Amino acid sequence: MQDHGGRDEGGAVQGAGPPGALVLEVALKLAGVEVPVRLGGQSWGQLNAARDNAVLVCHYYTGTMRAAGITPDGSPGWWDALIGPGRAVDTQRYFVVCLNSLSNVQAGDPGVVTSGPDTPHPDGGRWGGRFPAWDFADLHAAQLALMRQLELPRWHAVIGPSFGGMQALQWAARAPELAPRVAAIASSPRAGPVLRGVFSPLLRDVAPAGGLEGALRLITLFGLGPDGIETLFRDADFGAYLRGRMGTASLPHILDIGRVVLTHDLEAICPPDVLFAHWRRSGLRLLSVNIHGDGFFPAAEMRAFAAQSVAAGVGHTHLEFDSPHGHLGCIMDTHAFAEPLRALLDSGPRGVAQVGVRSGETHG
């Protein structure tokens, strides 16, 4: 296991903006360079007296801290169907926090606080290419700093979809004693051949010629797939949709997170047999959910890993479902995994490990 305290150099959480808004300010060493990091967040619900009911929600590739509630444009947060009173992530029971990542893609949104290549450098210019090549360990360190600044003994759970699922799995690998329940939705234990051999090279080729619009077009193709695009845009203007997304997105940040995604590999943190033994000892409960036909994360990648972890005695529940929205079923078809997620959060000390693949057509 890596030392999960080595990169935290203190920090502060400041209230900002509407109720529940916060900004984490922390000095992190990124690739050996000390950077004054500022990351915005949002919270819902209340901490209990023991401060042990906090759930960290990690956002997806192009997502922000606006996971629930009503966003400034009047639309619901991206996981609003899951987060709220009486919902799977019940804000009457849990204190729920979502923190922006480093290099958050929506850096052009004035309400989104992040640090990355497209944000101000202390000298008054932009970081640009000077922004250090951060990795998942650095993002984990920022989230750990948030946990400490909130004076939490641990997270009740760490959960997230896609890139957020990768972050949740990083918590499982780096500090399971601080995240005893982990849910990785539409993710994988490592960046597989689709990301490494197809999406990343295409993004690298498309970005110089197609710019921000080309990058977002490619992300949408992999995210929804042809069927999802046809379903959602049969009678809609796809070009207008892309232009709307371009209003706040940053191409340098798309490329920076795309680089980081390729470094995701739990085996690089710890060999599987050692990792599974640590998970058994810590009593980790793990929920993984994958989507058939996912353009980013083929379900077989996590299915094989789940079978190995269960065989090793880990409390790992795995399920799969069909979605007309491809990978974005992790955002648009949350009813397919709401109850297993609720059960994970409601679970007490770990019982018997189990794995069960469930299939069902969803029509979110």
C-alpha positions as CSV (number, residue, x, y, z in Angstrom):
1,M,0.0,0.0,0.0
2,Q,1.2,3.5,-0.7
3,D,1.4,6.0,2.1
4,H,-1.8,7.9,1.7
5,G,-0.6,10.8,3.8
6,G,2.6,11.7,2.0
7,R,1.3,14.3,-0.4
8,D,-1.0,16.3,1.8
9,E,0.7,19.5,2.9
10,G,-2.2,21.1,4.7
11,G,-5.0,23.2,3.4
12,A,-8.2,24.9,4.1
13,V,-11.9,24.5,3.2
14,Q,-13.7,27.8,2.6
15,G,-17.4,28.4,2.2
16,A,-18.2,30.0,-1.1
17,G,-21.3,30.9,-3.1
18,P,-24.7,29.2,-2.5
19,P,-25.5,26.9,0.5
20,G,-23.3,23.8,0.5
21,A,-20.6,25.3,-1.8
22,L,-17.0,25.1,-0.7
23,V,-13.5,25.6,-2.0
24,L,-10.6,23.5,-1.0
25,E,-7.3,25.3,-0.9
26,V,-4.2,23.1,-0.5
27,A,-0.5,23.1,-1.5
28,L,0.3,19.9,-3.4
29,K,3.5,18.8,-4.9
30,L,2.6,17.7,-8.4
31,A,5.5,16.0,-10.2
32,G,7.8,17.6,-7.7
33,V,6.4,21.1,-8.2
34,E,4.6,22.8,-5.3
35,V,1.3,24.1,-6.7
36,P,-1.3,26.2,-4.8
37,V,-4.4,24.1,-5.7
38,R,-8.0,25.4,-5.5
39,L,-10.8,23.0,-6.1
40,G,-14.5,23.8,-5.8
41,G,-17.0,21.5,-4.2
42,Q,-20.7,21.1,-3.3
43,S,-22.3,19.4,-0.3
44,W,-25.7,18.2,0.6
45,G,-27.1,16.9,3.9
46,Q,-25.5,17.3,7.4
47,L,-22.6,15.7,9.2
48,N,-23.7,13.7,12.2
49,A,-22.1,14.1,15.7
50,A,-19.6,11.3,15.0
51,R,-18.7,12.8,11.6
52,D,-18.7,9.3,10.1
53,N,-21.6,9.7,7.6
54,A,-19.8,11.5,4.8
55,V,-20.0,10.1,1.3
56,L,-17.5,11.3,-1.3
57,V,-19.0,11.4,-4.9
58,C,-16.3,11.6,-7.7
59,H,-17.4,13.1,-11.0
60,Y,-17.1,11.8,-14.5
61,Y,-14.7,13.0,-17.2
62,T,-16.6,16.2,-18.2
63,G,-18.6,16.5,-15.0
64,T,-18.4,19.0,-12.2
65,M,-19.2,19.2,-8.5
66,R,-22.9,19.8,-9.4
67,A,-23.9,16.2,-8.8
68,A,-27.3,16.9,-7.3
69,G,-29.9,19.7,-6.8
70,I,-30.7,22.3,-9.4
71,T,-27.8,23.7,-11.4
72,P,-27.6,27.4,-12.4
73,D,-29.2,26.7,-15.8
74,G,-32.2,25.1,-14.1
75,S,-31.3,21.5,-15.0
76,P,-30.9,18.8,-12.3
77,G,-27.5,17.7,-11.2
78,W,-26.0,14.8,-13.1
79,W,-26.7,12.3,-10.3
80,D,-29.8,14.1,-8.9
81,A,-31.9,10.9,-9.4
82,L,-29.6,9.2,-6.9
83,I,-28.7,11.9,-4.4
84,G,-31.4,13.5,-2.2
85,P,-33.9,12.9,0.6
86,G,-35.0,9.3,0.5
87,R,-33.0,8.5,-2.6
88,A,-30.3,5.8,-2.8
89,V,-27.7,8.3,-1.5
90,D,-30.1,9.6,1.2
91,T,-29.2,13.2,2.2
92,Q,-31.3,12.8,5.3
93,R,-28.8,10.1,6.5
94,Y,-25.5,11.1,4.7
95,F,-23.4,14.1,4.3
96,V,-22.6,14.0,0.6
97,V,-19.7,15.9,-1.0
98,C,-18.6,16.2,-4.6
99,L,-15.2,17.9,-5.3
100,N,-14.0,19.1,-8.7
101,S,-11.0,17.3,-10.1
102,L,-7.7,18.9,-11.0
103,S,-8.0,20.2,-14.6
104,N,-11.8,20.1,-14.5
105,V,-13.0,20.2,-18.1
106,Q,-15.6,22.9,-17.4
107,A,-13.0,25.4,-16.4
108,G,-14.7,28.1,-18.5
109,D,-17.7,28.0,-16.2
110,P,-17.4,30.9,-13.7
111,G,-19.0,28.8,-11.0
112,V,-16.4,25.9,-11.4
113,V,-13.3,26.3,-9.3
114,T,-10.3,24.1,-10.5
115,S,-6.6,24.2,-11.0
116,G,-5.1,23.1,-14.3
117,P,-3.3,24.3,-17.5
118,D,-6.2,26.7,-18.4
119,T,-6.3,28.4,-15.0
120,P,-4.2,31.4,-13.6
121,H,-0.6,30.9,-12.6
122,P,0.6,32.8,-9.5
123,D,2.6,35.1,-11.9
124,G,-0.7,36.4,-13.4
125,G,-0.5,34.4,-16.7
126,R,-1.9,31.0,-17.4
127,W,-0.3,27.8,-16.3
128,G,-0.4,26.3,-19.8
129,G,2.2,23.7,-20.4
130,R,3.9,24.6,-17.1
131,F,1.1,22.9,-15.2
132,P,2.8,19.7,-13.8
133,A,1.8,16.3,-15.0
134,W,-0.4,15.3,-12.1
135,D,-1.8,11.8,-11.6
136,F,-4.4,9.8,-9.6
137,A,-2.2,9.9,-6.5
138,D,-2.3,13.7,-6.5
139,L,-6.1,13.7,-7.0
140,H,-6.4,11.2,-4.1
141,A,-4.2,13.5,-2.0
142,A,-6.5,16.5,-2.7
143,Q,-9.5,14.4,-1.7
144,L,-7.7,13.2,1.4
145,A,-6.9,16.8,2.3
146,L,-10.6,17.6,2.0
147,M,-11.4,14.7,4.3
148,R,-8.9,16.0,6.9
149,Q,-10.1,19.6,6.7
150,L,-13.7,18.4,7.3
151,E,-12.3,16.5,10.3
152,L,-13.7,13.2,9.2
153,P,-12.3,9.9,10.7
154,R,-12.9,8.3,7.3
155,W,-15.4,8.4,4.4
156,H,-18.5,6.4,4.9
157,A,-18.2,5.6,1.2
158,V,-16.5,6.8,-2.0
159,I,-18.6,6.4,-5.1
160,G,-18.6,7.6,-8.7
161,P,-19.2,6.9,-12.4
162,S,-16.7,6.5,-15.2
163,F,-13.6,8.7,-14.4
164,G,-15.3,9.0,-11.0
165,G,-15.4,5.2,-10.7
166,M,-11.6,5.2,-11.4
167,Q,-11.1,7.6,-8.5
168,A,-13.3,5.5,-6.2
169,L,-11.2,2.4,-7.1
170,Q,-8.0,4.4,-6.4
171,W,-9.4,5.0,-2.9
172,A,-10.0,1.2,-2.5
173,A,-6.4,0.5,-3.6
174,R,-4.7,3.3,-1.7
175,A,-6.6,3.6,1.6
176,P,-9.4,1.0,2.0
177,E,-9.4,1.7,5.8
178,L,-10.5,5.2,5.0
179,A,-13.1,4.2,2.4
180,P,-14.8,1.0,3.7
181,R,-17.5,1.1,1.0
182,V,-16.6,1.8,-2.7
183,A,-18.9,1.9,-5.7
184,A,-17.3,2.1,-9.2
185,I,-20.0,2.6,-11.8
186,A,-19.1,2.0,-15.5
187,S,-15.4,1.8,-14.8
188,S,-12.5,-0.7,-14.8
189,P,-9.6,-1.8,-12.7
190,R,-7.2,-0.5,-15.4
191,A,-7.3,1.6,-18.5
192,G,-7.9,-1.1,-21.1
193,P,-7.2,-1.5,-24.8
194,V,-10.2,0.7,-25.9
195,L,-8.8,3.7,-23.9
196,R,-5.2,3.0,-24.7
197,G,-5.3,1.8,-28.3
198,V,-8.4,3.6,-29.7
199,F,-9.8,6.5,-27.8
200,S,-6.6,8.2,-26.7
201,P,-4.9,8.0,-30.1
202,L,-8.0,9.3,-31.8
203,L,-8.3,12.2,-29.3
204,R,-4.6,13.0,-29.8
205,D,-5.2,13.1,-33.6
206,V,-8.6,14.9,-33.6
207,A,-7.7,17.7,-31.2
208,P,-5.2,19.6,-33.3
209,A,-7.5,19.6,-36.4
210,G,-10.9,19.6,-34.9
211,G,-10.2,21.6,-31.7
212,L,-12.6,21.7,-28.8
213,E,-15.6,20.8,-31.0
214,G,-13.8,17.8,-32.5
215,A,-12.7,16.5,-29.0
216,L,-16.3,16.8,-27.7
217,R,-17.7,15.1,-30.8
218,L,-15.3,12.2,-30.2
219,I,-16.1,12.0,-26.5
220,T,-19.9,12.0,-27.3
221,L,-19.5,9.2,-29.8
222,F,-17.7,7.0,-27.3
223,G,-20.0,8.0,-24.5
224,L,-23.3,7.4,-26.2
225,G,-22.4,5.2,-29.1
226,P,-24.3,5.3,-32.4
227,D,-27.5,4.0,-30.9
228,G,-27.5,6.5,-28.1
229,I,-26.8,9.4,-30.5
230,E,-29.6,8.3,-32.8
231,T,-32.0,7.9,-29.8
232,L,-31.3,11.3,-28.3
233,F,-30.7,13.4,-31.5
234,R,-33.2,11.8,-34.0
235,D,-35.2,15.0,-33.8
236,A,-32.7,17.3,-32.2
237,D,-29.7,19.4,-33.5
238,F,-26.5,17.6,-32.5
239,G,-24.4,20.6,-33.7
240,A,-26.3,22.9,-31.3
241,Y,-25.7,20.4,-28.5
242,L,-22.0,20.5,-29.2
243,R,-21.8,24.2,-29.4
244,G,-23.6,24.5,-26.0
245,R,-21.0,22.2,-24.4
246,M,-18.2,24.2,-26.0
247,G,-19.3,27.3,-24.0
248,T,-17.5,26.2,-20.8
249,A,-15.2,23.4,-21.8
250,S,-11.4,23.6,-21.9
251,L,-9.5,21.6,-24.6
252,P,-6.3,21.7,-22.5
253,H,-8.2,20.2,-19.6
254,I,-9.9,17.5,-21.8
255,L,-6.4,16.5,-23.0
256,D,-4.9,16.6,-19.4
257,I,-7.6,14.3,-17.9
258,G,-7.4,12.1,-21.0
259,R,-3.7,11.7,-20.2
260,V,-4.4,10.9,-16.5
261,V,-7.0,8.3,-17.4
262,L,-4.4,6.2,-19.2
263,T,-2.4,5.9,-15.9
264,H,-5.2,4.1,-14.1
265,D,-4.1,0.6,-13.1
266,L,-4.7,-0.9,-9.7
267,E,-2.0,-3.5,-10.2
268,A,0.6,-0.7,-10.5
269,I,-0.4,0.3,-7.0
270,C,-0.4,-3.1,-5.5
271,P,-0.2,-6.7,-6.8
272,P,-3.7,-8.3,-6.9
273,D,-3.0,-11.0,-4.3
274,V,-1.7,-8.4,-1.8
275,L,-4.5,-6.0,-2.7
276,F,-7.2,-8.6,-2.2
277,A,-5.7,-9.7,1.2
278,H,-5.7,-6.0,2.3
279,W,-9.3,-5.7,1.2
280,R,-10.2,-8.8,3.2
281,R,-8.5,-7.5,6.3
282,S,-10.0,-4.1,6.1
283,G,-13.5,-5.5,5.4
284,L,-13.9,-3.4,2.3
285,R,-17.3,-3.7,0.5
286,L,-17.1,-3.1,-3.2
287,L,-19.9,-2.6,-5.7
288,S,-19.0,-2.6,-9.4
289,V,-21.6,-1.9,-12.1
290,N,-21.0,-2.1,-15.9
291,I,-23.0,-1.6,-19.0
292,H,-23.2,-4.0,-21.9
293,G,-21.8,-2.2,-25.1
294,D,-20.0,0.5,-23.1
295,G,-17.8,2.3,-25.6
296,F,-15.2,3.2,-23.0
297,F,-15.2,0.3,-20.5
298,P,-16.1,-3.1,-21.8
299,A,-18.0,-5.0,-19.1
300,A,-15.6,-8.0,-19.4
301,E,-12.7,-6.0,-17.9
302,M,-14.5,-5.6,-14.6
303,R,-16.3,-8.9,-14.7
304,A,-13.0,-10.8,-14.7
305,F,-11.6,-8.6,-11.9
306,A,-14.8,-9.2,-9.8
307,A,-14.5,-12.9,-10.2
308,Q,-10.9,-12.8,-9.1
309,S,-11.7,-10.6,-6.1
310,V,-14.6,-12.8,-5.0
311,A,-12.5,-15.9,-5.3
312,A,-10.0,-14.3,-3.0
313,G,-12.7,-13.7,-0.4
314,V,-13.4,-10.0,-1.0
315,G,-16.9,-8.6,-0.4
316,H,-17.4,-7.6,-4.0
317,T,-20.8,-7.4,-5.7
318,H,-20.8,-7.0,-9.5
319,L,-23.8,-6.4,-11.8
320,E,-24.3,-5.5,-15.4
321,F,-27.2,-4.0,-17.4
322,D,-28.2,-2.9,-20.8
323,S,-28.7,0.8,-21.7
324,P,-29.8,2.6,-24.9
325,H,-27.4,5.3,-23.8
326,G,-24.2,3.3,-23.9
327,H,-21.6,4.4,-21.4
328,L,-23.8,7.3,-20.4
329,G,-26.2,4.9,-18.9
330,C,-24.1,5.5,-15.7
331,I,-25.7,9.0,-15.6
332,M,-29.0,8.5,-17.5
333,D,-30.1,5.1,-16.3
334,T,-29.4,5.3,-12.6
335,H,-32.5,3.2,-11.7
336,A,-30.6,0.2,-12.9
337,F,-28.2,0.3,-9.9
338,A,-29.9,2.6,-7.4
339,E,-31.0,-0.2,-5.1
340,P,-27.6,-2.1,-5.0
341,L,-26.0,1.3,-4.3
342,R,-28.5,2.0,-1.5
343,A,-27.7,-1.5,-0.1
344,L,-24.0,-0.8,-0.2
345,L,-24.3,2.5,1.7
346,D,-26.7,0.9,4.3
347,S,-24.4,-2.1,4.9
348,G,-22.8,-2.6,8.2
349,P,-19.7,-4.6,9.0
350,R,-18.8,-6.8,6.0
351,G,-20.5,-10.1,5.7
352,V,-20.2,-12.8,3.1
353,A,-18.6,-11.9,-0.3
354,Q,-20.7,-12.4,-3.3
355,V,-20.7,-11.8,-7.0
356,G,-23.8,-11.9,-9.2
357,V,-24.2,-10.7,-12.7
358,R,-27.6,-9.3,-13.4
359,S,-28.9,-8.3,-16.8
360,G,-31.9,-6.3,-17.8
361,E,-33.0,-4.0,-20.5
362,T,-33.2,-0.4,-19.3
363,H,-35.1,2.4,-20.9
364,G,-34.1,5.5,-19.1
